[in-house]
Amino acid sequence: MSDLGDFSDFEPDDSEGGADGGADPSSADAGDDERQFESVDASPVGRDSGVGTLSAAEGLAIGEEADETRLRAYVTTDNRSSVRVGSYLVADYPDGERLFCKITTLEYAQEFRSDDATEIHARRAMRSDGIDEADYKFMATLDPVAVIYAEGSDLKRRMPDRVPKPETVVRQAEDKAEVKTGLKVPDSGVFVGHLAVGGEKVRTAADPPTVDYRLKDDYDAGDPLVFRHALVAGGTGSGKTHASKNILRQYLGRTYEMADGRTPGVAVVQFDPQDEYAQMHDDGDYPDEFARRIEREGVKHGGHDDTKAFYPVVGSATYAADHHRAEQVAFTVPFSMVRDRPWLVAGGGLNDNQYPALQQLLDRFFSQHGDEGTYDQFRSFLDDPSLREELHDSGRIHEATYDAVKRKTYGFGDVFDQDAPPITELVHEFVRPGGLTTVPTYHVNDSRKTTTVVLALASLLVDEKLSNDPEFDRITETPLVLGMDEAHNFLTDADSVQARKVIGKFSEAAKQGRKERLGLFLITQDPQDIADPVFKQVNTTVVLNLGDEDAIKSVNIPASLEGKVPYFEKGQMAVYSPDNSEPVEVVGLPHCVTRHGRE
C-alpha cells in the first residue's frame, strides 16, 4: 500500500504565483493563448460531404504491386455506421478523374498513446452508457479498383496509376454509371441480379436505386458469354435452381448471329433430374409491383409457352407430371446411337483392354444388322459360341476379354429401343429456335440407366455441333444452350473408359463453343467433382451458399469472396466472370420469374 495517501481531494494551489511561486497560468499571456486556442472552430463552413478523407499519416501510395499500395481513409463519426467492408468509395482528383475503391478493412485506432485495456477502463466502460467514439480514429483501408475518366459523354476505366492528394474527400459511390464503370459491369446483357455488399443491395441516387448486374451478350463487346459457358454452384437450400431458372429465362427469346449471317433464336435444352425446369412453361406467383419493377429494368418474366418436356421411356418406369402444363413428349434412345458411341454401353466398368474388343464387336454387329440393329439382337449376337471361338482362335479377342465384354454390357435392355419414337426422329422438335426443352429423369430409379440416357442425348447435340458432316442440320444451324443440372453426376473425372470419353468430348465442345454457338450451363452442388478439363473452359462462375470447404476451394474464386460463401443467405451469390467484370457479390431476385416449387 502506498504511503502517499489519498489524492482524491487534492486541489492545485490557485493562489497568485502558484505553489512554486511561478507564473500564474491565468496571466494575461496565457489567457491570450487560451482564448486563441478556443477560437479555433473544427466544424467546416457549409455542409459535410463524403464519408471522410484520405490520410497520409502512414503513407499514401499506389504501386504496381499490392504490397506497395497504402490507401487509408479517416471516416468521420456520423458516417461510421454506414460503411461496410466491401463498400465502394470514390476519391476525386483535381482534374475531374476519380479513383474507384473498395473497402477491405475497417478498424478503430487510438487517437492518443494510451492503454485502454486496463481494469479501470474496462469497469468504467461497463458502468457507462458507452464510450465516446470520437476519442478513436475509425480508419478504412481501401483497395484501388480503377481510375474512372470521361471520354466525350462516356465514362471509361483504366488501372489505378496515380495517387490522390492527402485529405482528399472520399464519398460513397452513388452514381450508377460510376459504379458500373468502376466494376466493369456491362450496361446491357443477360440479367443475373443486383450488386450487393454483405447481402444488402448497393444503393445509388438513380431510379431505380439498385445496380443491375448483367453478362455481356453481344458481339460488339466480344463473344456473348453464353457461349463461353457458365457454372452455378450451391448447396441444398441455397436457391441455385431458383437462380438458374431466372437466368435461363433471360436467354429464351434472345437471338444470335450464326456464321452464315442468320440470327435465329437460341434453343435451350435442360437436363432435369428433379423435373423442375418444365415449370418454366408456367407463370410465377409474384406480386404485380414486383413484375412492374423488373419490367422497368428490362427483366423478362412469366412462363415461356414454347416449353416441352421430353421424357425417356425406360422399362416399366412411368412419367406423370401434374406440377406443370408443358407438353410432354415420350422418346427412346435407339441402339443405333451406340454405333458411333460405344462408350454408352461401357458404363459397367470396361477397362482399356476390353474397350477395343467392344468396338470390334459393335462394328461387326452393325455391319451385319445395319442401323436397324437393336440391343436385344446385340445380346443374341454375343451369345453365339462360334463367334467367341472364332475371335479367340484368330487372336483378335481373347476369350476372357470376350466374356468380360458380354458380362459388362448386360443390363441396358430397358434403355434402348423402347415403345416410343426414337430421339433421332424427333430432333426437329427436340431442338427448336427460341424453345425450351427439358429432359426429366426423376422417374428412372436406376442411376446407370439415367446416365446412359443423359449422355446419349447430350453427346448427340455435341457431336452434331462439332461435326464437319452433320446428320441433323437443325442442331448445327441453331444457337444452343445445353443446361445440365447435377452435372457432377455426368461430367465427373472418374477413372473409367466412359468417363474419359465423355470428358474428352465435352472438353472439346467447350473449347469450340464460341465458334459453333454452343454454350454449357452447368448446375451442381458438388463443383469439386466436375472434371478439370471441362471446368477450365467455364468463364462465368456463380457461387451461392456452399458449406463444404473442398467445394468452395474448387470453384477458384478470389479469396475476398471465398470467405463470404459459407455465410451467404438464400439468393446471395458471388459472381466471378473475368471477361465481364470485377469479382462481385450479387443478390438474386426475391421471386422466381416463372413457376417454381410443387405446391
Summary of the structure (lengths in Angstrom):
residues: 599
radius of gyration: 33.6
end to end distance: 76.6
largest distance: 129.7
contacts: 1849
relative contact order: 0.13
helix: 34%
strand: 22%
